[in-house]
Structure formats: C-alpha cells, structure tokens
Amino acid sequence: MHELLIATTNQGKLREFSAIFAGLPLTIHSLRDRMIDDDVEETGTTFAENARLKAEYYARRSGIVALADDSGLEVAALGGEPGVYSARYAGAGATDAQRNAFLLEKLHGIPFHARLARFICVIAVATPDGAVAYAEGVLPGVIEFEPRGTGGFGYDPLFYLLDEHATLAEISADRKNQISHRARAAQAARSILEHLATSGEIHDGERTTA
C-alpha cells in the first residue's frame, strides 16, 4: 500500500479528494496527520507552477508522494484576469463580495456574450525524488451582471453555467462537487494515482485533462 499526502488544510477539499480517490490502494494522509503546518509561498505565474511548488515542497518535507492544487478564474474579456491572482484580485484582505464587485466594475459595459470565463484547477502530484505529474480540470461559464444565489463561495454567485441555467451559487453542493473544475482535475488525477498504486512511480511531466 502506497502513501499519499493531500497537501491542504481545507477539510472540505480533503474530503472531496478522498471520496474521488476511494478504492485506490493508497493510504491518504493530510498535513494535519503528518503534523506539518508549513506554508508555501505561491510565487508562480501559472496554476501549474504554484501547484508544483506546493507538491514538491510537501513531498520533500514528508518523504512521501504529495498532491497539491491551485485554481482560479480566467475571464476572456480581461485577458485571462484574475488568473492566479483570483484570491487577491481586489487587494489583500478583500471579501468575496468586494472581489465580485471589483470584477463587475472591470466588466462594466461588456455584453453577456462577451463575458466568457472559465474556472481552472491544476493538480500536481510529486514524488520525494522530484518527479511531477499534472492533471487539469476546466469548467466553462459566463460572468453574470449581478450576483445570484447564496451557495458556494468566491466568484460562484457570478459564474453562470449555460448547461445548468444557474450560477454555481444556485446549484446544490453535491452537484457542484460533481462538475466543478476541482472535481474534474481530481478525476483526471485518478489515472496518475492508479499508475502510482500499481507501479510505485509516476510518469514525470505527464499531463491529463478533464
């Protein structure tokens, strides 16, 4: 049985990953299980770079294979902003409401059909000896003109899903966890972990997308 460290302190994210990876012959650990409370500065300019920085650090720190993710929102009309700066787009310490208001201000006057956006999540799986594989999940949508719904967090109330006829904040948590960018990335990462479980190694540089 191989060991896998899920490099997050977010218990909801840990449960989501654990559920998707259920059935694999892996013993899953959290940072709390390994008594690791170090933070990794996300200095990368892409989601993949930030995910790799965290996965590599925690793999070396723990001595076992580590999985880390980075995610955010990209809006086509804004040249891909806010991207890796999604959490701090309206400044350090801004609330979700303030970030949403800032995004709407940036999109003022832009019609609905030109407000295309996507949520992206990139997962990096790293071994202690430095091999890294990646999985990516993408969720396309359109930015609404005002917040709708009370569920979710972050930009969810503005992110309209054409197939659902609702924003991410208007659908159930269960449905969101089935279709979200993070869920799709985790499903893509499952194939990497299946290979790890059977061979004890990963294909360095491998990329899978869902």
mmCIF file of the C-alpha atoms, coordinates in Angstrom:
data_MODEL
# 
_entry.id   MODEL 
# 
loop_
_atom_site.group_PDB 
_atom_site.id 
_atom_site.type_symbol 
_atom_site.label_atom_id 
_atom_site.label_alt_id 
_atom_site.label_comp_id 
_atom_site.label_asym_id 
_atom_site.label_entity_id 
_atom_site.label_seq_id 
_atom_site.pdbx_PDB_ins_code 
_atom_site.Cartn_x 
_atom_site.Cartn_y 
_atom_site.Cartn_z 
_atom_site.occupancy 
_atom_site.B_iso_or_equiv 
_atom_site.pdbx_formal_charge 
_atom_site.auth_seq_id 
_atom_site.auth_comp_id 
_atom_site.auth_asym_id 
_atom_site.auth_atom_id 
_atom_site.pdbx_PDB_model_num 
ATOM 1   C CA . MET A 1 1   ? 0.000   0.000  0.000   1.00 0.00 ? 1   MET A CA 1 
ATOM 2   C CA . HIS A 1 2   ? 1.478   3.322  -1.093  1.00 0.00 ? 2   HIS A CA 1 
ATOM 3   C CA . GLU A 1 3   ? 1.094   6.579  0.816   1.00 0.00 ? 3   GLU A CA 1 
ATOM 4   C CA . LEU A 1 4   ? -0.271  9.873  -0.500  1.00 0.00 ? 4   LEU A CA 1 
ATOM 5   C CA . LEU A 1 5   ? -0.207  13.261 1.216   1.00 0.00 ? 5   LEU A CA 1 
ATOM 6   C CA . ILE A 1 6   ? -3.037  15.628 0.274   1.00 0.00 ? 6   ILE A CA 1 
ATOM 7   C CA . ALA A 1 7   ? -1.339  18.984 0.781   1.00 0.00 ? 7   ALA A CA 1 
ATOM 8   C CA . THR A 1 8   ? -4.232  21.076 2.060   1.00 0.00 ? 8   THR A CA 1 
ATOM 9   C CA . THR A 1 9   ? -5.576  22.361 5.362   1.00 0.00 ? 9   THR A CA 1 
ATOM 10  C CA . ASN A 1 10  ? -9.068  22.702 3.846   1.00 0.00 ? 10  ASN A CA 1 
ATOM 11  C CA . GLN A 1 11  ? -11.082 19.836 5.324   1.00 0.00 ? 11  GLN A CA 1 
ATOM 12  C CA . GLY A 1 12  ? -13.792 20.121 2.672   1.00 0.00 ? 12  GLY A CA 1 
ATOM 13  C CA . LYS A 1 13  ? -11.229 19.791 -0.097  1.00 0.00 ? 13  LYS A CA 1 
ATOM 14  C CA . LEU A 1 14  ? -9.625  16.864 1.725   1.00 0.00 ? 14  LEU A CA 1 
ATOM 15  C CA . ARG A 1 15  ? -12.979 15.053 1.931   1.00 0.00 ? 15  ARG A CA 1 
ATOM 16  C CA . GLU A 1 16  ? -13.668 15.729 -1.750  1.00 0.00 ? 16  GLU A CA 1 
ATOM 17  C CA . PHE A 1 17  ? -10.311 14.358 -2.868  1.00 0.00 ? 17  PHE A CA 1 
ATOM 18  C CA . SER A 1 18  ? -10.582 11.356 -0.543  1.00 0.00 ? 18  SER A CA 1 
ATOM 19  C CA . ALA A 1 19  ? -14.014 10.476 -1.954  1.00 0.00 ? 19  ALA A CA 1 
ATOM 20  C CA . ILE A 1 20  ? -12.825 10.670 -5.567  1.00 0.00 ? 20  ILE A CA 1 
ATOM 21  C CA . PHE A 1 21  ? -9.736  8.578  -4.819  1.00 0.00 ? 21  PHE A CA 1 
ATOM 22  C CA . ALA A 1 22  ? -11.726 5.980  -2.854  1.00 0.00 ? 22  ALA A CA 1 
ATOM 23  C CA . GLY A 1 23  ? -10.970 2.426  -3.888  1.00 0.00 ? 23  GLY A CA 1 
ATOM 24  C CA . LEU A 1 24  ? -7.365  3.066  -4.829  1.00 0.00 ? 24  LEU A CA 1 
ATOM 25  C CA . PRO A 1 25  ? -4.800  1.076  -2.814  1.00 0.00 ? 25  PRO A CA 1 
ATOM 26  C CA . LEU A 1 26  ? -3.400  4.232  -1.259  1.00 0.00 ? 26  LEU A CA 1 
ATOM 27  C CA . THR A 1 27  ? -3.177  5.364  2.344   1.00 0.00 ? 27  THR A CA 1 
ATOM 28  C CA . ILE A 1 28  ? -4.194  9.021  2.301   1.00 0.00 ? 28  ILE A CA 1 
ATOM 29  C CA . HIS A 1 29  ? -2.692  11.478 4.790   1.00 0.00 ? 29  HIS A CA 1 
ATOM 30  C CA . SER A 1 30  ? -3.446  15.142 5.465   1.00 0.00 ? 30  SER A CA 1 
ATOM 31  C CA . LEU A 1 31  ? -0.960  17.804 6.527   1.00 0.00 ? 31  LEU A CA 1 
ATOM 32  C CA . ARG A 1 32  ? -2.513  17.575 9.979   1.00 0.00 ? 32  ARG A CA 1 
ATOM 33  C CA . ASP A 1 33  ? -1.887  13.804 10.065  1.00 0.00 ? 33  ASP A CA 1 
ATOM 34  C CA . ARG A 1 34  ? 1.800   14.421 9.377   1.00 0.00 ? 34  ARG A CA 1 
ATOM 35  C CA . MET A 1 35  ? 1.903   17.381 11.794  1.00 0.00 ? 35  MET A CA 1 
ATOM 36  C CA . ILE A 1 36  ? 3.036   19.728 9.016   1.00 0.00 ? 36  ILE A CA 1 
ATOM 37  C CA . ASP A 1 37  ? 1.989   23.361 9.328   1.00 0.00 ? 37  ASP A CA 1 
ATOM 38  C CA . ASP A 1 38  ? 4.469   24.992 6.934   1.00 0.00 ? 38  ASP A CA 1 
ATOM 39  C CA . ASP A 1 39  ? 3.131   27.434 4.344   1.00 0.00 ? 39  ASP A CA 1 
ATOM 40  C CA . VAL A 1 40  ? 4.484   27.556 0.802   1.00 0.00 ? 40  VAL A CA 1 
ATOM 41  C CA . GLU A 1 41  ? 4.646   30.941 -0.908  1.00 0.00 ? 41  GLU A CA 1 
ATOM 42  C CA . GLU A 1 42  ? 2.849   30.796 -4.256  1.00 0.00 ? 42  GLU A CA 1 
ATOM 43  C CA . THR A 1 43  ? 5.289   32.746 -6.421  1.00 0.00 ? 43  THR A CA 1 
ATOM 44  C CA . GLY A 1 44  ? 4.424   31.048 -9.716  1.00 0.00 ? 44  GLY A CA 1 
ATOM 45  C CA . THR A 1 45  ? 2.831   32.867 -12.643 1.00 0.00 ? 45  THR A CA 1 
ATOM 46  C CA . THR A 1 46  ? 0.638   29.907 -13.643 1.00 0.00 ? 46  THR A CA 1 
ATOM 47  C CA . PHE A 1 47  ? -1.625  27.499 -11.782 1.00 0.00 ? 47  PHE A CA 1 
ATOM 48  C CA . ALA A 1 48  ? 0.702   24.633 -12.702 1.00 0.00 ? 48  ALA A CA 1 
ATOM 49  C CA . GLU A 1 49  ? 3.749   26.410 -11.266 1.00 0.00 ? 49  GLU A CA 1 
ATOM 50  C CA . ASN A 1 50  ? 2.016   27.111 -7.963  1.00 0.00 ? 50  ASN A CA 1 
ATOM 51  C CA . ALA A 1 51  ? 0.680   23.563 -7.694  1.00 0.00 ? 51  ALA A CA 1 
ATOM 52  C CA . ARG A 1 52  ? 4.161   22.202 -8.422  1.00 0.00 ? 52  ARG A CA 1 
ATOM 53  C CA . LEU A 1 53  ? 5.807   24.445 -5.832  1.00 0.00 ? 53  LEU A CA 1 
ATOM 54  C CA . LYS A 1 54  ? 3.489   23.120 -3.137  1.00 0.00 ? 54  LYS A CA 1 
ATOM 55  C CA . ALA A 1 55  ? 3.567   19.467 -4.198  1.00 0.00 ? 55  ALA A CA 1 
ATOM 56  C CA . GLU A 1 56  ? 7.364   19.357 -4.479  1.00 0.00 ? 56  GLU A CA 1 
ATOM 57  C CA . TYR A 1 57  ? 7.860   21.067 -1.128  1.00 0.00 ? 57  TYR A CA 1 
ATOM 58  C CA . TYR A 1 58  ? 5.485   18.804 0.777   1.00 0.00 ? 58  TYR A CA 1 
ATOM 59  C CA . ALA A 1 59  ? 6.826   15.656 -0.918  1.00 0.00 ? 59  ALA A CA 1 
ATOM 60  C CA . ARG A 1 60  ? 10.331  16.537 0.242   1.00 0.00 ? 60  ARG A CA 1 
ATOM 61  C CA . ARG A 1 61  ? 9.078   17.611 3.664   1.00 0.00 ? 61  ARG A CA 1 
ATOM 62  C CA . SER A 1 62  ? 7.063   14.451 4.284   1.00 0.00 ? 62  SER A CA 1 
ATOM 63  C CA . GLY A 1 63  ? 9.125   11.898 2.400   1.00 0.00 ? 63  GLY A CA 1 
ATOM 64  C CA . ILE A 1 64  ? 6.037   10.546 0.603   1.00 0.00 ? 64  ILE A CA 1 
ATOM 65  C CA . VAL A 1 65  ? 4.172   11.368 -2.614  1.00 0.00 ? 65  VAL A CA 1 
ATOM 66  C CA . ALA A 1 66  ? 2.289   14.665 -2.267  1.00 0.00 ? 66  ALA A CA 1 
ATOM 67  C CA . LEU A 1 67  ? -0.673  16.116 -4.161  1.00 0.00 ? 67  LEU A CA 1 
ATOM 68  C CA . ALA A 1 68  ? -1.373  19.853 -4.276  1.00 0.00 ? 68  ALA A CA 1 
ATOM 69  C CA . ASP A 1 69  ? -3.651  22.038 -6.353  1.00 0.00 ? 69  ASP A CA 1 
ATOM 70  C CA . ASP A 1 70  ? -4.033  25.643 -7.449  1.00 0.00 ? 70  ASP A CA 1 
ATOM 71  C CA . SER A 1 71  ? -7.097  27.136 -9.057  1.00 0.00 ? 71  SER A CA 1 
ATOM 72  C CA . GLY A 1 72  ? -8.775  30.352 -10.097 1.00 0.00 ? 72  GLY A CA 1 
ATOM 73  C CA . LEU A 1 73  ? -10.948 32.242 -12.540 1.00 0.00 ? 73  LEU A CA 1 
ATOM 74  C CA . GLU A 1 74  ? -9.975  33.412 -16.021 1.00 0.00 ? 74  GLU A CA 1 
ATOM 75  C CA . VAL A 1 75  ? -12.128 35.945 -17.905 1.00 0.00 ? 75  VAL A CA 1 
ATOM 76  C CA . ALA A 1 76  ? -11.504 36.178 -21.652 1.00 0.00 ? 76  ALA A CA 1 
ATOM 77  C CA . ALA A 1 77  ? -12.511 39.850 -21.956 1.00 0.00 ? 77  ALA A CA 1 
ATOM 78  C CA . LEU A 1 78  ? -9.939  40.733 -19.302 1.00 0.00 ? 78  LEU A CA 1 
ATOM 79  C CA . GLY A 1 79  ? -7.076  38.903 -20.972 1.00 0.00 ? 79  GLY A CA 1 
ATOM 80  C CA . GLY A 1 80  ? -7.305  35.996 -18.546 1.00 0.00 ? 80  GLY A CA 1 
ATOM 81  C CA . GLU A 1 81  ? -7.558  38.040 -15.352 1.00 0.00 ? 81  GLU A CA 1 
ATOM 82  C CA . PRO A 1 82  ? -7.741  37.478 -12.453 1.00 0.00 ? 82  PRO A CA 1 
ATOM 83  C CA . GLY A 1 83  ? -5.982  34.123 -13.037 1.00 0.00 ? 83  GLY A CA 1 
ATOM 84  C CA . VAL A 1 84  ? -3.511  33.127 -10.327 1.00 0.00 ? 84  VAL A CA 1 
ATOM 85  C CA . TYR A 1 85  ? -4.391  36.336 -8.503  1.00 0.00 ? 85  TYR A CA 1 
ATOM 86  C CA . SER A 1 86  ? -8.076  35.391 -8.125  1.00 0.00 ? 86  SER A CA 1 
ATOM 87  C CA . ALA A 1 87  ? -7.994  35.363 -4.332  1.00 0.00 ? 87  ALA A CA 1 
ATOM 88  C CA . ARG A 1 88  ? -6.299  38.763 -4.092  1.00 0.00 ? 88  ARG A CA 1 
ATOM 89  C CA . TYR A 1 89  ? -7.753  40.448 -7.180  1.00 0.00 ? 89  TYR A CA 1 
ATOM 90  C CA . ALA A 1 90  ? -9.372  43.291 -5.226  1.00 0.00 ? 90  ALA A CA 1 
ATOM 91  C CA . GLY A 1 91  ? -6.440  43.612 -2.827  1.00 0.00 ? 91  GLY A CA 1 
ATOM 92  C CA . ALA A 1 92  ? -5.200  41.742 0.210   1.00 0.00 ? 92  ALA A CA 1 
ATOM 93  C CA . GLY A 1 93  ? -7.913  41.098 2.751   1.00 0.00 ? 93  GLY A CA 1 
ATOM 94  C CA . ALA A 1 94  ? -10.808 41.804 0.369   1.00 0.00 ? 94  ALA A CA 1 
ATOM 95  C CA . THR A 1 95  ? -14.034 39.905 0.978   1.00 0.00 ? 95  THR A CA 1 
ATOM 96  C CA . ASP A 1 96  ? -15.788 37.723 -1.594  1.00 0.00 ? 96  ASP A CA 1 
ATOM 97  C CA . ALA A 1 97  ? -18.363 40.493 -2.062  1.00 0.00 ? 97  ALA A CA 1 
ATOM 98  C CA . GLN A 1 98  ? -15.629 43.060 -2.678  1.00 0.00 ? 98  GLN A CA 1 
ATOM 99  C CA . ARG A 1 99  ? -13.884 40.807 -5.212  1.00 0.00 ? 99  ARG A CA 1 
ATOM 100 C CA . ASN A 1 100 ? -17.159 40.228 -7.032  1.00 0.00 ? 100 ASN A CA 1 
ATOM 101 C CA . ALA A 1 101 ? -17.917 43.965 -7.093  1.00 0.00 ? 101 ALA A CA 1 
ATOM 102 C CA . PHE A 1 102 ? -14.421 44.682 -8.425  1.00 0.00 ? 102 PHE A CA 1 
ATOM 103 C CA . LEU A 1 103 ? -14.830 42.097 -11.182 1.00 0.00 ? 103 LEU A CA 1 
ATOM 104 C CA . LEU A 1 104 ? -18.208 43.544 -12.186 1.00 0.00 ? 104 LEU A CA 1 
ATOM 105 C CA . GLU A 1 105 ? -16.689 47.013 -12.325 1.00 0.00 ? 105 GLU A CA 1 
ATOM 106 C CA . LYS A 1 106 ? -13.929 45.755 -14.636 1.00 0.00 ? 106 LYS A CA 1 
ATOM 107 C CA . LEU A 1 107 ? -16.582 44.223 -16.919 1.00 0.00 ? 107 LEU A CA 1 
ATOM 108 C CA . HIS A 1 108 ? -18.879 47.254 -16.946 1.00 0.00 ? 108 HIS A CA 1 
ATOM 109 C CA . GLY A 1 109 ? -20.410 47.780 -20.388 1.00 0.00 ? 109 GLY A CA 1 
ATOM 110 C CA . ILE A 1 110 ? -19.367 44.382 -21.740 1.00 0.00 ? 110 ILE A CA 1 
ATOM 111 C CA . PRO A 1 111 ? -22.351 42.376 -23.097 1.00 0.00 ? 111 PRO A CA 1 
ATOM 112 C CA . PHE A 1 112 ? -23.273 38.920 -21.857 1.00 0.00 ? 112 PHE A CA 1 
ATOM 113 C CA . HIS A 1 113 ? -21.993 37.065 -24.931 1.00 0.00 ? 113 HIS A CA 1 
ATOM 114 C CA . ALA A 1 114 ? -18.549 38.632 -24.445 1.00 0.00 ? 114 ALA A CA 1 
ATOM 115 C CA . ARG A 1 115 ? -18.260 37.748 -20.744 1.00 0.00 ? 115 ARG A CA 1 
ATOM 116 C CA . LEU A 1 116 ? -16.982 34.204 -21.316 1.00 0.00 ? 116 LEU A CA 1 
ATOM 117 C CA . ALA A 1 117 ? -14.930 32.794 -18.461 1.00 0.00 ? 117 ALA A CA 1 
ATOM 118 C CA . ARG A 1 118 ? -13.629 29.562 -17.048 1.00 0.00 ? 118 ARG A CA 1 
ATOM 119 C CA . PHE A 1 119 ? -12.582 28.158 -13.718 1.00 0.00 ? 119 PHE A CA 1 
ATOM 120 C CA . ILE A 1 120 ? -9.341  26.179 -13.863 1.00 0.00 ? 120 ILE A CA 1 
ATOM 121 C CA . CYS A 1 121 ? -7.806  23.786 -11.358 1.00 0.00 ? 121 CYS A CA 1 
ATOM 122 C CA . VAL A 1 122 ? -4.368  22.226 -11.827 1.00 0.00 ? 122 VAL A CA 1 
ATOM 123 C CA . ILE A 1 123 ? -3.254  19.371 -9.604  1.00 0.00 ? 123 ILE A CA 1 
ATOM 124 C CA . ALA A 1 124 ? 0.407   18.432 -9.251  1.00 0.00 ? 124 ALA A CA 1 
ATOM 125 C CA . VAL A 1 125 ? 1.494   15.048 -7.901  1.00 0.00 ? 125 VAL A CA 1 
ATOM 126 C CA . ALA A 1 126 ? 5.136   14.978 -6.820  1.00 0.00 ? 126 ALA A CA 1 
ATOM 127 C CA . THR A 1 127 ? 7.432   12.255 -5.529  1.00 0.00 ? 127 THR A CA 1 
ATOM 128 C CA . PRO A 1 128 ? 10.178  12.913 -2.950  1.00 0.00 ? 128 PRO A CA 1 
ATOM 129 C CA . ASP A 1 129 ? 12.803  12.365 -5.658  1.00 0.00 ? 129 ASP A CA 1 
ATOM 130 C CA . GLY A 1 130 ? 11.409  15.183 -7.819  1.00 0.00 ? 130 GLY A CA 1 
ATOM 131 C CA . ALA A 1 131 ? 9.140   13.577 -10.430 1.00 0.00 ? 131 ALA A CA 1 
ATOM 132 C CA . VAL A 1 132 ? 5.961   15.618 -11.052 1.00 0.00 ? 132 VAL A CA 1 
ATOM 133 C CA . ALA A 1 133 ? 2.774   14.827 -12.998 1.00 0.00 ? 133 ALA A CA 1 
ATOM 134 C CA . TYR A 1 134 ? -0.137  17.163 -13.633 1.00 0.00 ? 134 TYR A CA 1 
ATOM 135 C CA . ALA A 1 135 ? -3.909  16.948 -14.010 1.00 0.00 ? 135 ALA A CA 1 
ATOM 136 C CA . GLU A 1 136 ? -6.173  19.785 -15.089 1.00 0.00 ? 136 GLU A CA 1 
ATOM 137 C CA . GLY A 1 137 ? -9.891  20.428 -14.820 1.00 0.00 ? 137 GLY A CA 1 
ATOM 138 C CA . VAL A 1 138 ? -11.756 23.227 -16.619 1.00 0.00 ? 138 VAL A CA 1 
ATOM 139 C CA . LEU A 1 139 ? -15.300 24.499 -16.048 1.00 0.00 ? 139 LEU A CA 1 
ATOM 140 C CA . PRO A 1 140 ? -16.581 26.968 -18.697 1.00 0.00 ? 140 PRO A CA 1 
ATOM 141 C CA . GLY A 1 141 ? -19.157 29.641 -17.957 1.00 0.00 ? 141 GLY A CA 1 
ATOM 142 C CA . VAL A 1 142 ? -20.208 33.280 -18.348 1.00 0.00 ? 142 VAL A CA 1 
ATOM 143 C CA . ILE A 1 143 ? -19.929 36.138 -15.862 1.00 0.00 ? 143 ILE A CA 1 
ATOM 144 C CA . GLU A 1 144 ? -23.348 37.406 -14.792 1.00 0.00 ? 144 GLU A CA 1 
ATOM 145 C CA . PHE A 1 145 ? -24.273 41.101 -14.400 1.00 0.00 ? 145 PHE A CA 1 
ATOM 146 C CA . GLU A 1 146 ? -25.017 40.714 -10.687 1.00 0.00 ? 146 GLU A CA 1 
ATOM 147 C CA . PRO A 1 147 ? -24.568 38.035 -8.008  1.00 0.00 ? 147 PRO A CA 1 
ATOM 148 C CA . ARG A 1 148 ? -27.163 35.254 -7.963  1.00 0.00 ? 148 ARG A CA 1 
ATOM 149 C CA . GLY A 1 149 ? -27.573 32.541 -5.321  1.00 0.00 ? 149 GLY A CA 1 
ATOM 150 C CA . THR A 1 150 ? -26.448 32.046 -1.757  1.00 0.00 ? 150 THR A CA 1 
ATOM 151 C CA . GLY A 1 151 ? -24.392 28.870 -2.014  1.00 0.00 ? 151 GLY A CA 1 
ATOM 152 C CA . GLY A 1 152 ? -20.722 28.354 -2.761  1.00 0.00 ? 152 GLY A CA 1 
ATOM 153 C CA . PHE A 1 153 ? -18.060 30.985 -2.219  1.00 0.00 ? 153 PHE A CA 1 
ATOM 154 C CA . GLY A 1 154 ? -15.720 33.309 -4.063  1.00 0.00 ? 154 GLY A CA 1 
ATOM 155 C CA . TYR A 1 155 ? -16.889 34.114 -7.589  1.00 0.00 ? 155 TYR A CA 1 
ATOM 156 C CA . ASP A 1 156 ? -19.599 31.406 -7.579  1.00 0.00 ? 156 ASP A CA 1 
ATOM 157 C CA . PRO A 1 157 ? -22.552 33.881 -7.489  1.00 0.00 ? 157 PRO A CA 1 
ATOM 158 C CA . LEU A 1 158 ? -21.312 35.489 -10.734 1.00 0.00 ? 158 LEU A CA 1 
ATOM 159 C CA . PHE A 1 159 ? -20.335 32.311 -12.592 1.00 0.00 ? 159 PHE A CA 1 
ATOM 160 C CA . TYR A 1 160 ? -23.257 31.276 -14.812 1.00 0.00 ? 160 TYR A CA 1 
ATOM 161 C CA . LEU A 1 161 ? -23.331 27.715 -16.155 1.00 0.00 ? 161 LEU A CA 1 
ATOM 162 C CA . LEU A 1 162 ? -25.106 27.504 -19.505 1.00 0.00 ? 162 LEU A CA 1 
ATOM 163 C CA . ASP A 1 163 ? -25.863 23.780 -19.140 1.00 0.00 ? 163 ASP A CA 1 
ATOM 164 C CA . GLU A 1 164 ? -27.315 24.255 -15.650 1.00 0.00 ? 164 GLU A CA 1 
ATOM 165 C CA . HIS A 1 165 ? -29.201 27.510 -16.352 1.00 0.00 ? 165 HIS A CA 1 
ATOM 166 C CA . ALA A 1 166 ? -27.908 28.730 -12.993 1.00 0.00 ? 166 ALA A CA 1 
ATOM 167 C CA . THR A 1 167 ? -24.860 30.164 -11.303 1.00 0.00 ? 167 THR A CA 1 
ATOM 168 C CA . LEU A 1 168 ? -22.541 27.994 -9.235  1.00 0.00 ? 168 LEU A CA 1 
ATOM 169 C CA . ALA A 1 169 ? -24.089 29.612 -6.160  1.00 0.00 ? 169 ALA A CA 1 
ATOM 170 C CA . GLU A 1 170 ? -27.566 28.443 -7.216  1.00 0.00 ? 170 GLU A CA 1 
ATOM 171 C CA . ILE A 1 171 ? -26.883 24.726 -7.655  1.00 0.00 ? 171 ILE A CA 1 
ATOM 172 C CA . SER A 1 172 ? -26.569 22.211 -4.826  1.00 0.00 ? 172 SER A CA 1 
ATOM 173 C CA . ALA A 1 173 ? -23.253 21.499 -3.174  1.00 0.00 ? 173 ALA A CA 1 
ATOM 174 C CA . ASP A 1 174 ? -23.480 17.881 -4.341  1.00 0.00 ? 174 ASP A CA 1 
ATOM 175 C CA . ARG A 1 175 ? -23.976 18.958 -7.946  1.00 0.00 ? 175 ARG A CA 1 
ATOM 176 C CA . LYS A 1 176 ? -21.128 21.455 -7.721  1.00 0.00 ? 176 LYS A CA 1 
ATOM 177 C CA . ASN A 1 177 ? -18.816 18.750 -6.397  1.00 0.00 ? 177 ASN A CA 1 
ATOM 178 C CA . GLN A 1 178 ? -19.700 16.589 -9.418  1.00 0.00 ? 178 GLN A CA 1 
ATOM 179 C CA . ILE A 1 179 ? -18.976 19.172 -12.107 1.00 0.00 ? 179 ILE A CA 1 
ATOM 180 C CA . SER A 1 180 ? -16.524 21.666 -10.601 1.00 0.00 ? 180 SER A CA 1 
ATOM 181 C CA . HIS A 1 181 ? -13.085 22.332 -12.046 1.00 0.00 ? 181 HIS A CA 1 
ATOM 182 C CA . ARG A 1 182 ? -11.530 20.785 -8.934  1.00 0.00 ? 182 ARG A CA 1 
ATOM 183 C CA . ALA A 1 183 ? -13.660 17.643 -9.235  1.00 0.00 ? 183 ALA A CA 1 
ATOM 184 C CA . ARG A 1 184 ? -12.704 17.328 -12.902 1.00 0.00 ? 184 ARG A CA 1 
ATOM 185 C CA . ALA A 1 185 ? -8.999  17.781 -12.106 1.00 0.00 ? 185 ALA A CA 1 
ATOM 186 C CA . ALA A 1 186 ? -9.238  15.187 -9.347  1.00 0.00 ? 186 ALA A CA 1 
ATOM 187 C CA . GLN A 1 187 ? -10.899 12.707 -11.701 1.00 0.00 ? 187 GLN A CA 1 
ATOM 188 C CA . ALA A 1 188 ? -8.073  13.295 -14.181 1.00 0.00 ? 188 ALA A CA 1 
ATOM 189 C CA . ALA A 1 189 ? -5.508  12.827 -11.387 1.00 0.00 ? 189 ALA A CA 1 
ATOM 190 C CA . ARG A 1 190 ? -7.023  9.463  -10.520 1.00 0.00 ? 190 ARG A CA 1 
ATOM 191 C CA . SER A 1 191 ? -5.319  7.848  -13.525 1.00 0.00 ? 191 SER A CA 1 
ATOM 192 C CA . ILE A 1 192 ? -1.954  9.177  -12.311 1.00 0.00 ? 192 ILE A CA 1 
ATOM 193 C CA . LEU A 1 193 ? -2.606  7.734  -8.865  1.00 0.00 ? 193 LEU A CA 1 
ATOM 194 C CA . GLU A 1 194 ? -3.757  4.392  -10.309 1.00 0.00 ? 194 GLU A CA 1 
ATOM 195 C CA . HIS A 1 195 ? -0.385  4.060  -12.008 1.00 0.00 ? 195 HIS A CA 1 
ATOM 196 C CA . LEU A 1 196 ? 1.332   5.106  -8.777  1.00 0.00 ? 196 LEU A CA 1 
ATOM 197 C CA . ALA A 1 197 ? -0.585  2.480  -6.817  1.00 0.00 ? 197 ALA A CA 1 
ATOM 198 C CA . THR A 1 198 ? 0.381   -0.322 -9.183  1.00 0.00 ? 198 THR A CA 1 
ATOM 199 C CA . SER A 1 199 ? 3.965   0.633  -10.045 1.00 0.00 ? 199 SER A CA 1 
ATOM 200 C CA . GLY A 1 200 ? 5.057   2.864  -7.183  1.00 0.00 ? 200 GLY A CA 1 
ATOM 201 C CA . GLU A 1 201 ? 6.057   5.655  -9.565  1.00 0.00 ? 201 GLU A CA 1 
ATOM 202 C CA . ILE A 1 202 ? 4.581   8.404  -11.736 1.00 0.00 ? 202 ILE A CA 1 
ATOM 203 C CA . HIS A 1 203 ? 5.366   9.476  -15.282 1.00 0.00 ? 203 HIS A CA 1 
ATOM 204 C CA . ASP A 1 204 ? 7.391   12.673 -14.860 1.00 0.00 ? 204 ASP A CA 1 
ATOM 205 C CA . GLY A 1 205 ? 5.843   15.514 -16.847 1.00 0.00 ? 205 GLY A CA 1 
ATOM 206 C CA . GLU A 1 206 ? 2.592   13.624 -17.576 1.00 0.00 ? 206 GLU A CA 1 
ATOM 207 C CA . ARG A 1 207 ? -0.466  15.851 -18.093 1.00 0.00 ? 207 ARG A CA 1 
ATOM 208 C CA . THR A 1 208 ? -4.082  14.714 -18.073 1.00 0.00 ? 208 THR A CA 1 
ATOM 209 C CA . THR A 1 209 ? -7.128  16.905 -18.605 1.00 0.00 ? 209 THR A CA 1 
ATOM 210 C CA . ALA A 1 210 ? -10.830 16.554 -17.823 1.00 0.00 ? 210 ALA A CA 1 
# 
